[in-house]
Amino acid sequence: MSATDDPETTTADRPSRGRSIAAVICLVLAGLLMTPAAVAYWGQRTLNDAERYVETVGPLVESPEVQDVIATRVTAAIQKQVDVEAILNTAFAGVIADRPRLEQLVAPLAAAINGLVEREVRAFIASDEFADIWVLANTRAQQSLQRILNGDDSGAVSLQGDELVLDVDEVIERVKDRLVARGLTIVENVPIPETDRQIVLMDAPQLRQVRTIYAFSNPVAQWLLPVVGVLFLGALVLARRRPRMAVWIGAVIAANALLLAWVLSIGEQMFVNALAGTDFGPASRIFFDTLLTYLDRGQQVVLWLGLVIVVAGWFAGSNRYGTTARTTIGGGLENLGSRLGDGPVGAAGRWVAANVGWVRVVVVALGGVVLLWGNNVSMNRLWWSLALVVALLVVLQVLVGAGRPRETTASLGSGPATGPEPGPAI
């Protein structure tokens, strides 16, 4: 009977084979869900969280493109209802009849007054007062967006037919007050039609379908990304060769980051096309880039995190180069620690040497907490968390050397090891 036909051997292989299959399933599911989960989580955190939404779109108030869109719309709304040249002709009718040459001054005076209106509008748009209104308006817009997605079309942003529109009524009223204060009282009681108090953000014939998708996806959006993290962790725990699985996990994470970058690129072009021909068309790219700034920044972090995990898995693996690098670095650090083996350092080292496995897991988990703390990941936060993990792992390896017998530690750096091989540095 061959070894493969031995019932005991077959029974022993089943749990191991089952774990491997489960690990692969976890990895595949995590890879398929990661990009949708990232987009869903961004939507949940940015669009559903008023504070985060205002923080995200707040910088738009300083964008020249956005200021120009709003200033042009408000100026046109006022000038459309205040025909300055007609008012001057009426006011100077008797004088012009006596002195016809004065009629030549009507057009320049009208242009000067219209120029004053535009200057006042643009000065107000660039002021701190408008910045405060912008924050208030976007707070209302976020609330209105939530109402729209839930089927309520009232608020600063509303769905009218197939158009998504922004109400700028408050801005127009503030500008009129400033003009009246400058002596241009002719605009004080001029009614501005409702259609001129709104800016069409985009044509959105599919928004009603988005409402349906939102109704189903919103309850699970905030949990989808943590589920992906659990699946990756499950794949690592279940794998028979964890360093190799770590390499695969890192590669899948990096691939998803590249996929997300491609999705963002396509989404930006679609967004620009949707706003083309509307008032916000010239500012569409800056609006998209600002609105998705957290998602774009997260994509960069995820890409580099995936590459770091790939390197970590290679370093911890049984491949020739990883083993050589691990043995050389680990042996050098333990030799350094052996010189500190006397006194309290030696006592701490003995404890670390006996518990180094789970302590390393705690160190890596601490790095994850530092990266994710405050739900505001960034490249700087990634490098700081990585530096913290590497520094702590170096300290652990030095303490391991301090806690082992000197003759065992000394043998690690020269020739074949007579004592136990140092564990992986990560």
C-alpha positions as MATLAB code, in Angstrom:
seq = 'MSATDDPETTTADRPSRGRSIAAVICLVLAGLLMTPAAVAYWGQRTLNDAERYVETVGPLVESPEVQDVIATRVTAAIQKQVDVEAILNTAFAGVIADRPRLEQLVAPLAAAINGLVEREVRAFIASDEFADIWVLANTRAQQSLQRILNGDDSGAVSLQGDELVLDVDEVIERVKDRLVARGLTIVENVPIPETDRQIVLMDAPQLRQVRTIYAFSNPVAQWLLPVVGVLFLGALVLARRRPRMAVWIGAVIAANALLLAWVLSIGEQMFVNALAGTDFGPASRIFFDTLLTYLDRGQQVVLWLGLVIVVAGWFAGSNRYGTTARTTIGGGLENLGSRLGDGPVGAAGRWVAANVGWVRVVVVALGGVVLLWGNNVSMNRLWWSLALVVALLVVLQVLVGAGRPRETTASLGSGPATGPEPGPAI';
ca = [
       0.000    0.000    0.000;
       1.444    3.389   -0.948;
       1.685    6.326    1.430;
      -1.033    8.130   -0.446;
      -3.416    5.230    0.175;
      -2.785    5.186    3.915;
      -6.071    6.125    5.648;
      -4.171    7.853    8.457;
      -2.231   10.006    6.020;
      -5.374   10.900    4.065;
      -7.247   11.840    7.243;
      -4.349   13.990    8.442;
      -4.216   15.866    5.141;
      -7.912   16.758    5.100;
      -7.877   19.486    7.777;
      -4.777   21.060    6.228;
      -6.299   20.958    2.751;
      -9.566   22.361    4.069;
      -7.762   25.247    5.750;
      -5.909   26.048    2.535;
      -9.151   26.102    0.549;
     -10.799   28.318    3.170;
      -7.802   30.687    3.107;
      -8.010   31.016   -0.682;
     -11.761   31.653   -0.511;
     -11.217   34.409    2.066;
      -8.508   35.983   -0.107;
     -10.652   35.906   -3.264;
     -13.706   37.340   -1.504;
     -11.638   40.100    0.079;
     -10.091   40.956   -3.287;
     -13.474   41.151   -5.010;
     -15.085   43.249   -2.277;
     -12.233   45.636   -1.511;
     -12.763   48.311   -4.175;
     -16.586   48.469   -3.776;
     -16.080   48.519   -0.013;
     -13.644   51.446   -0.233;
     -16.050   53.498   -2.366;
     -18.999   52.620   -0.112;
     -17.042   53.536    3.003;
     -15.993   56.881    1.492;
     -19.619   57.630    0.648;
     -20.745   56.647    4.123;
     -18.114   58.750    5.874;
     -18.113   61.772    3.529;
     -21.683   62.181    2.311;
     -23.463   60.951    5.446;
     -21.242   62.788    7.921;
     -22.050   66.522    7.859;
     -18.815   67.531    9.603;
     -16.625   65.481    7.260;
     -18.565   66.704    4.206;
     -18.139   70.371    5.143;
     -14.475   69.757    5.938;
     -14.062   68.170    2.503;
     -15.794   70.817    0.374;
     -14.733   73.775    2.547;
     -11.565   74.498    0.502;
     -13.713   74.963   -2.612;
     -14.597   78.453   -1.403;
     -11.006   79.489   -2.171;
     -11.061   78.022   -5.679;
     -11.022   80.757   -8.372;
     -13.096   78.508  -10.661;
     -15.857   78.041   -8.090;
     -15.803   81.726   -7.108;
     -16.094   82.711  -10.761;
     -19.085   80.400  -11.327;
     -21.012   81.795   -8.352;
     -20.010   85.421   -9.033;
     -21.052   85.181  -12.691;
     -24.415   83.664  -11.791;
     -25.223   86.182   -9.047;
     -24.102   89.154  -11.166;
     -26.201   87.999  -14.109;
     -29.236   87.469  -11.868;
     -29.061   91.051  -10.545;
     -28.228   92.717  -13.864;
     -31.001   90.784  -15.609;
     -33.619   92.374  -13.356;
     -32.000   95.816  -13.128;
     -31.795   97.397  -16.604;
     -29.480  100.207  -15.577;
     -29.407  101.848  -19.007;
     -33.210  101.999  -19.176;
     -33.354  103.471  -15.667;
     -30.827  106.165  -16.606;
     -32.718  107.045  -19.791;
     -35.891  107.463  -17.745;
     -34.151  109.515  -15.063;
     -32.398  111.819  -17.546;
     -35.269  112.055  -20.066;
     -35.941  115.768  -19.472;
     -32.288  116.707  -19.276;
     -31.406  114.806  -22.439;
     -34.250  116.549  -24.289;
     -32.646  119.911  -23.449;
     -29.066  118.716  -23.971;
     -29.036  115.810  -26.442;
     -25.276  115.339  -26.107;
     -25.807  114.039  -22.558;
     -27.349  110.916  -24.093;
     -23.823  109.829  -24.950;
     -23.098  109.520  -21.214;
     -25.885  107.019  -20.545;
     -24.045  103.961  -21.893;
     -20.752  104.690  -20.045;
     -22.652  105.385  -16.817;
     -24.611  102.145  -17.206;
     -21.389  100.217  -17.820;
     -19.825  101.824  -14.743;
     -22.794  100.867  -12.546;
     -22.833   97.323  -13.921;
     -19.107   97.162  -13.264;
     -19.765   98.280   -9.689;
     -22.311   95.477   -9.306;
     -19.833   92.877  -10.568;
     -17.003   94.220   -8.369;
     -19.196   94.120   -5.291;
     -20.312   90.584   -6.097;
     -16.750   89.355   -6.571;
     -15.529   91.200   -3.461;
     -18.269   89.568   -1.438;
     -17.534   86.095   -2.870;
     -13.880   86.527   -1.839;
     -14.744   87.748    1.680;
     -14.790   85.913    5.011;
     -18.509   86.642    5.210;
     -19.118   84.518    2.127;
     -16.821   81.801    3.532;
     -19.157   81.593    6.535;
     -22.162   81.422    4.216;
     -20.390   78.717    2.206;
     -19.995   76.568    5.314;
     -23.630   77.116    6.238;
     -24.795   76.479    2.676;
     -22.809   73.258    2.409;
     -24.127   72.059    5.751;
     -27.607   72.577    4.378;
     -26.553   71.018    1.067;
     -25.345   67.884    2.835;
     -28.625   67.659    4.691;
     -30.493   68.265    1.437;
     -28.453   65.594   -0.315;
     -29.480   63.132    2.362;
     -33.101   64.146    1.855;
     -32.762   63.727   -1.914;
     -31.316   60.238   -1.536;
     -34.166   59.440    0.826;
     -36.780   60.829   -1.591;
     -37.274   64.376   -0.168;
     -36.684   67.131   -2.769;
     -36.696   70.149   -0.433;
     -33.637   72.099    0.726;
     -30.642   74.068   -0.597;
     -29.901   71.325   -3.095;
     -32.948   69.820   -4.751;
     -33.918   67.580   -7.612;
     -36.172   69.398  -10.077;
     -37.152   67.138  -12.911;
     -33.873   65.624  -14.089;
     -31.755   68.540  -12.819;
     -29.865   68.809   -9.548;
     -29.901   72.496   -8.545;
     -28.243   74.654   -5.857;
     -30.117   77.576   -4.279;
     -28.061   80.831   -4.046;
     -30.869   83.010   -2.716;
     -28.961   84.025    0.428;
     -25.902   85.101   -1.555;
     -28.030   87.336   -3.819;
     -29.714   88.983   -0.838;
     -26.366   89.687    0.872;
     -24.950   91.229   -2.309;
     -28.041   93.424   -2.724;
     -27.569   94.663    0.843;
     -23.956   95.575    0.072;
     -24.984   97.461   -3.078;
     -27.666   99.388   -1.208;
     -25.080  100.300    1.446;
     -22.888  101.689   -1.370;
     -25.813  103.923   -2.484;
     -27.143  101.785   -5.338;
     -30.682  101.751   -3.932;
     -32.267  100.830   -7.276;
     -31.571   97.133   -6.561;
     -33.143   97.125   -3.101;
     -36.684   96.101   -4.026;
     -35.969   94.386   -7.328;
     -37.536   90.895   -7.323;
     -35.279   88.090   -8.528;
     -37.230   85.232  -10.168;
     -36.850   81.780   -8.651;
     -35.129   80.439  -11.774;
     -32.379   83.067  -11.443;
     -31.774   82.153   -7.797;
     -30.623   78.647   -8.675;
     -27.533   77.100  -10.238;
     -27.959   73.855  -12.140;
     -25.304   71.508  -10.798;
     -25.914   68.693  -13.275;
     -28.455   66.784  -15.295;
     -29.197   63.700  -13.209;
     -31.738   61.470  -14.958;
     -30.270   58.407  -13.172;
     -30.519   59.911   -9.690;
     -33.791   58.149   -8.977;
     -32.032   54.851   -9.634;
     -29.243   55.972   -7.304;
     -31.865   56.451   -4.601;
     -32.850   52.797   -4.894;
     -29.208   51.665   -4.734;
     -28.601   53.956   -1.751;
     -31.580   52.553    0.124;
     -30.169   49.024   -0.128;
     -26.439   49.750    0.238;
     -26.345   52.428    2.928;
     -27.120   50.128    5.899;
     -24.166   47.838    5.076;
     -21.727   50.399    3.625;
     -20.028   51.229    6.922;
     -19.452   47.541    7.711;
     -18.273   46.335    4.309;
     -14.668   47.548    4.630;
     -14.180   46.024    8.113;
     -15.547   42.750    6.700;
     -12.868   42.897    3.995;
     -10.238   43.376    6.695;
     -11.549   40.346    8.582;
     -11.431   38.276    5.379;
      -7.800   39.216    4.782;
      -6.982   38.355    8.390;
      -8.821   35.057    8.045;
      -6.828   34.207    4.913;
      -3.590   34.869    6.802;
      -4.576   32.874    9.890;
      -5.862   29.888    7.903;
      -2.921   29.700    5.512;
      -0.345   26.944    6.029;
       2.423   29.207    4.688;
       1.613   32.571    6.178;
       4.560   34.548    4.750;
       3.563   33.441    1.248;
      -0.068   34.347    1.980;
       1.098   37.761    3.216;
       2.754   38.316   -0.168;
      -0.496   37.396   -1.921;
      -2.523   39.647    0.388;
      -0.190   42.572   -0.277;
      -0.370   41.967   -4.026;
      -4.193   41.853   -3.945;
      -4.343   45.054   -1.898;
      -1.971   46.858   -4.273;
      -3.936   45.599   -7.299;
      -7.167   46.937   -5.786;
      -5.501   50.298   -5.212;
      -4.563   50.453   -8.907;
      -8.103   49.421   -9.839;
      -9.515   52.182   -7.621;
      -7.226   54.727   -9.294;
      -8.590   53.626  -12.674;
     -12.179   53.848  -11.396;
     -11.531   57.384  -10.101;
     -10.105   58.397  -13.464;
     -13.173   57.088  -15.304;
     -15.483   58.617  -12.695;
     -13.870   62.030  -13.072;
     -14.428   62.032  -16.828;
     -18.053   60.979  -16.373;
     -18.526   63.714  -13.751;
     -17.026   66.349  -16.050;
     -19.274   65.211  -18.889;
     -22.332   65.343  -16.607;
     -21.555   68.974  -15.658;
     -20.629   70.062  -19.180;
     -22.961   72.799  -20.341;
     -24.054   73.722  -16.801;
     -22.974   76.711  -14.735;
     -20.562   74.530  -12.783;
     -18.998   73.046  -15.921;
     -15.771   75.131  -15.707;
     -15.301   74.106  -12.067;
     -16.220   70.437  -12.486;
     -12.693   69.012  -12.186;
     -11.744   71.001   -9.094;
     -15.091   70.063   -7.540;
     -14.564   66.347   -8.246;
     -10.966   66.360   -6.996;
     -11.959   68.138   -3.790;
     -15.018   65.998   -3.106;
     -13.026   62.792   -3.511;
      -9.850   63.987   -1.811;
     -10.146   61.458    1.050;
     -10.766   58.561   -1.322;
      -7.858   59.579   -3.546;
      -5.557   59.927   -0.545;
      -6.726   56.580    0.790;
      -5.983   54.959   -2.577;
      -2.357   56.078   -2.385;
      -2.021   54.803    1.173;
      -3.548   51.432    0.261;
      -1.181   51.031   -2.707;
       1.914   51.599   -0.558;
       0.493   49.495    2.267;
       0.060   46.596   -0.155;
       3.671   46.928   -1.310;
       4.874   47.052    2.310;
       2.971   43.836    3.081;
       4.514   42.167    0.028;
       8.008   43.081    1.258;
       7.162   41.944    4.789;
       5.899   38.584    3.536;
       9.015   38.110    1.406;
      11.248   39.010    4.359;
       9.482   36.557    6.687;
       9.324   33.745    4.108;
      11.495   30.692    3.616;
      12.933   31.886    0.296;
      16.716   32.067    0.051;
      17.078   35.853   -0.035;
      14.476   36.467    2.667;
      16.073   33.859    4.943;
      19.538   35.352    4.396;
      18.354   38.889    5.079;
      16.370   37.806    8.136;
      19.241   35.751    9.581;
      21.803   38.489    8.973;
      19.718   41.328   10.422;
      18.258   39.248   13.263;
      21.665   37.832   14.185;
      23.263   41.269   14.194;
      20.560   42.706   16.444;
      20.743   39.753   18.830;
      24.545   40.036   19.023;
      24.039   43.673   19.964;
      21.500   42.636   22.602;
      23.843   39.991   24.054;
      26.175   42.764   25.172;
      23.349   44.215   27.242;
      22.363   40.909   28.804;
      23.376   41.765   32.360;
      20.981   43.414   34.798;
      17.397   44.522   34.139;
      17.827   44.384   30.354;
      18.644   40.689   30.569;
      15.592   40.006   32.712;
      13.340   41.878   30.280;
      15.021   40.087   27.405;
      14.294   36.676   28.878;
      10.616   37.545   29.173;
      10.546   38.909   25.584;
      12.358   35.833   24.240;
       9.717   33.607   25.836;
       6.798   35.668   24.485;
       8.206   37.194   21.322;
       5.636   35.597   18.995;
       2.512   37.253   20.329;
       4.382   40.466   21.232;
       5.258   40.908   17.551;
       1.586   40.518   16.685;
       0.746   43.243   19.218;
       3.368   45.550   17.683;
       1.941   45.114   14.180;
      -1.581   45.676   15.539;
      -0.365   48.860   17.234;
       0.934   50.100   13.887;
      -2.500   49.465   12.386;
      -4.151   51.441   15.176;
      -1.791   54.379   14.604;
      -2.537   54.302   10.867;
      -6.308   54.164   11.269;
      -6.678   56.359   14.367;
      -9.171   59.169   13.801;
     -10.314   57.597   10.521;
      -8.061   60.001    8.627;
      -5.371   57.966    6.875;
      -2.587   59.717    4.976;
       0.830   58.960    3.554;
       2.531   60.700    6.485;
       0.494   58.595    8.904;
       1.505   55.425    6.991;
       5.220   56.220    7.160;
       5.031   57.130   10.845;
       3.173   53.920   11.703;
       5.626   51.873    9.626;
       8.576   53.556   11.330;
       7.032   52.811   14.723;
       6.530   49.123   13.883;
      10.057   48.710   12.521;
      11.594   50.484   15.523;
       9.665   48.345   18.011;
      10.538   45.140   16.155;
      14.209   46.128   16.231;
      13.982   46.715   19.984;
      12.282   43.326   20.425;
      15.030   41.562   18.490;
      17.706   43.267   20.589;
      15.902   42.200   23.765;
      15.648   38.631   22.452;
      19.421   38.648   22.120;
      19.787   40.074   25.610;
      17.658   37.292   27.027;
      19.503   34.382   25.452;
      22.792   32.772   26.580;
      25.767   34.611   25.137;
      27.299   31.558   23.507;
      24.013   30.863   21.664;
      23.679   34.449   20.498;
      27.311   34.707   19.443;
      26.972   31.706   17.182;
      24.218   33.379   15.151;
      26.492   35.782   13.365;
      29.335   33.408   12.464;
      29.037   30.144   10.614;
      26.406   27.507   11.252;
      24.184   28.212   14.219;
      24.526   25.877   17.169;
      21.574   27.378   18.984;
      18.053   28.103   17.880;
      17.689   30.195   14.712;
      16.462   33.740   15.378;
      12.818   34.241   14.598;
      11.712   36.510   11.792;
      12.098   40.183   12.550;
       8.513   40.777   11.547;
];
